[in-house]
Amino acid sequence: MVCLRICENLCNLWTTFLSDLRFLARLGRTVFRFADLRRFIMQRDPETFAIIGAAIEVHRQLGHGFLELVYQTALALEFQDRGIPYAAEVALPIKYKGKLLTCTYRSDFICFKNVIVETKAIAQLTGADDAQLINQLKATGFHRGLLLNFGAPSLEHRRLVFGLSDDPRKSAQSVDGTSPQPAAEIYL
């Protein structure tokens, strides 16, 4: 079972690596070093890169098996040590059809004033966890979210982007004046 998870993580890393490699190739680069690729990924989104780095350090120090609150508290300390601006348990307003609901959503963390960080301490992330974060992004109007799972033997993280598109056809309005529903993209 552990070997299967390690293989899945390696497969996800390899897929991400190939995706970034293809992007760099479109820019005209043909020779790459791992340090170049890592620098490129970090420059593409340094904020989520820093958050994931802090989470990796927490998991390295504590391992897996604690309750979620322990990891949240340790992560808050790591954010302070690294100078990552954050707010914990922030009440975020939720809109429905343009109207503000009386209830609010409490996120585990909001980092850099625009990244939702959801922490878990479960054996394995599921599609329901992805759906929860996508709904939080949709309801709050934020575009980036991180799902961090400290319950697995190695840290699981997923970076979700909602509502942003590099393709102008996807973000343009249609002829009848309605905008298409933005799609969520998952980056492992």
C-alpha positions as CSV (number, residue, x, y, z in Angstrom):
1,M,0.0,0.0,0.0
2,V,2.8,2.4,0.9
3,C,4.7,1.5,-2.3
4,L,1.5,2.3,-4.3
5,R,1.2,5.7,-2.7
6,I,4.9,6.4,-3.4
7,C,4.4,5.4,-7.0
8,E,1.3,7.6,-7.3
9,N,3.3,10.6,-5.9
10,L,6.2,10.0,-8.3
11,C,3.8,9.7,-11.2
12,N,2.1,13.0,-10.2
13,L,5.5,14.7,-9.9
14,W,6.6,13.3,-13.3
15,T,3.3,14.6,-14.9
16,T,3.8,18.0,-13.4
17,F,7.5,18.0,-14.5
18,L,6.5,17.1,-18.1
19,S,3.8,19.8,-18.2
20,D,6.3,22.4,-17.1
21,L,8.9,21.1,-19.5
22,R,6.4,21.4,-22.4
23,F,5.7,25.0,-21.4
24,L,9.4,25.8,-21.3
25,A,9.9,24.1,-24.7
26,R,7.2,26.4,-26.1
27,L,9.4,29.3,-24.9
28,G,12.2,28.0,-27.1
29,R,14.5,26.4,-24.4
30,T,15.9,23.0,-25.3
31,V,18.4,22.3,-22.6
32,F,17.2,22.2,-19.0
33,R,18.6,21.5,-15.6
34,F,16.5,20.5,-12.6
35,A,17.5,23.8,-10.8
36,D,16.2,25.7,-13.8
37,L,12.9,23.9,-13.7
38,R,12.5,24.4,-10.0
39,R,13.3,28.1,-10.3
40,F,10.8,28.4,-13.1
41,I,8.0,26.7,-11.1
42,M,8.8,28.9,-8.1
43,Q,8.7,32.1,-10.2
44,R,5.4,31.1,-11.7
45,D,3.7,31.1,-8.3
46,P,6.2,31.9,-5.5
47,E,3.4,32.3,-2.9
48,T,2.0,28.8,-3.1
49,F,5.5,27.4,-3.5
50,A,6.4,29.1,-0.1
51,I,3.3,27.7,1.6
52,I,4.0,24.2,0.3
53,G,7.6,24.5,1.6
54,A,6.3,25.4,5.0
55,A,3.9,22.4,5.0
56,I,6.7,20.1,4.0
57,E,8.8,21.2,6.9
58,V,5.9,20.7,9.4
59,H,5.4,17.2,8.0
60,R,9.1,16.5,8.1
61,Q,9.2,17.5,11.8
62,L,6.0,15.9,13.0
63,G,5.4,13.0,10.6
64,H,1.8,11.7,10.2
65,G,-0.7,10.5,12.8
66,F,-1.6,13.7,14.8
67,L,-5.0,15.4,14.7
68,E,-5.5,18.3,12.2
69,L,-5.3,20.9,14.9
70,V,-1.7,20.0,15.8
71,Y,-0.7,20.5,12.2
72,Q,-2.6,23.8,11.9
73,T,-0.8,25.1,15.0
74,A,2.6,24.0,13.8
75,L,1.9,25.4,10.3
76,A,1.0,28.8,11.8
77,L,4.4,28.8,13.7
78,E,6.2,27.9,10.5
79,F,4.4,30.7,8.6
80,Q,5.6,33.1,11.2
81,D,9.2,31.8,11.0
82,R,9.2,32.1,7.2
83,G,7.5,35.5,7.1
84,I,4.5,34.2,5.2
85,P,1.5,36.6,5.9
86,Y,-1.5,34.6,7.0
87,A,-4.7,34.7,9.0
88,A,-6.2,31.7,10.7
89,E,-9.9,30.7,10.9
90,V,-11.0,33.8,9.0
91,A,-14.7,34.2,8.5
92,L,-15.3,34.7,4.8
93,P,-18.6,36.0,3.4
94,I,-20.4,33.8,0.9
95,K,-22.5,35.2,-1.9
96,Y,-25.4,33.5,-3.6
97,K,-26.7,35.0,-6.8
98,G,-25.0,38.2,-5.9
99,K,-26.5,38.4,-2.4
100,L,-24.6,38.0,0.8
101,L,-25.6,35.0,2.9
102,T,-26.0,35.4,6.7
103,C,-23.7,32.5,7.3
104,T,-19.9,32.6,6.7
105,Y,-17.2,30.1,5.8
106,R,-14.2,29.7,8.1
107,S,-11.1,28.7,6.2
108,D,-8.1,27.1,8.0
109,F,-5.8,29.8,6.6
110,I,-5.8,32.7,4.2
111,C,-2.2,33.4,3.1
112,F,-1.0,36.4,1.2
113,K,-4.6,37.7,1.4
114,N,-5.7,35.7,-1.6
115,V,-4.8,32.0,-1.2
116,I,-7.1,29.6,0.7
117,V,-5.2,26.9,2.5
118,E,-7.3,23.9,3.6
119,T,-5.5,21.4,5.9
120,K,-6.5,17.7,6.4
121,A,-5.1,14.9,8.5
122,I,-6.6,11.9,6.7
123,A,-5.2,8.7,5.1
124,Q,-5.7,10.0,1.5
125,L,-7.2,13.0,-0.2
126,T,-10.4,12.3,-2.2
127,G,-12.4,14.0,-4.9
128,A,-14.7,15.3,-2.1
129,D,-11.8,17.3,-0.6
130,D,-11.1,18.8,-4.1
131,A,-14.8,19.6,-4.5
132,Q,-14.9,21.3,-1.0
133,L,-12.0,23.6,-1.9
134,I,-13.4,24.4,-5.4
135,N,-16.7,25.4,-3.8
136,Q,-14.8,27.5,-1.3
137,L,-13.0,29.3,-4.1
138,K,-16.2,29.7,-6.0
139,A,-18.1,31.1,-3.0
140,T,-15.4,33.5,-1.9
141,G,-14.2,34.7,-5.3
142,F,-10.6,33.7,-4.7
143,H,-8.7,32.1,-7.5
144,R,-6.0,30.0,-5.8
145,G,-6.3,27.3,-3.1
146,L,-4.0,24.7,-1.5
147,L,-5.2,21.4,-0.1
148,L,-2.6,20.0,2.3
149,N,-2.9,16.5,3.8
150,F,-0.6,15.7,6.7
151,G,-2.2,12.3,7.4
152,A,-0.4,10.4,4.8
153,P,3.2,9.0,5.2
154,S,4.4,11.8,2.9
155,L,2.8,15.2,2.6
156,E,0.0,15.3,-0.1
157,H,-0.6,18.7,-1.6
158,R,-2.8,19.9,-4.4
159,R,-2.9,23.4,-5.9
160,L,-6.2,24.3,-7.3
161,V,-6.9,27.3,-9.5
162,F,-10.4,28.5,-10.2
163,G,-11.7,30.9,-12.7
164,L,-8.4,31.9,-14.4
165,S,-7.5,31.0,-17.9
166,D,-4.6,31.8,-20.3
167,D,-6.9,31.1,-23.2
168,P,-8.8,34.3,-24.1
169,R,-11.6,32.2,-25.8
170,K,-12.3,30.6,-22.4
171,S,-12.6,33.9,-20.5
172,A,-14.4,35.9,-23.3
173,Q,-18.1,36.5,-23.2
174,S,-20.2,34.6,-25.6
175,V,-22.3,36.2,-28.3
176,D,-25.4,36.3,-26.1
177,G,-23.5,38.2,-23.4
178,T,-23.2,35.4,-20.9
179,S,-19.8,34.3,-19.6
180,P,-18.9,30.6,-19.6
181,Q,-18.7,28.9,-16.2
182,P,-15.0,29.0,-15.1
183,A,-13.4,25.7,-14.8
184,A,-11.1,24.6,-12.0
185,E,-7.7,23.4,-12.8
186,I,-5.8,21.0,-10.5
187,Y,-2.1,21.2,-10.3
188,L,-0.3,18.5,-8.3
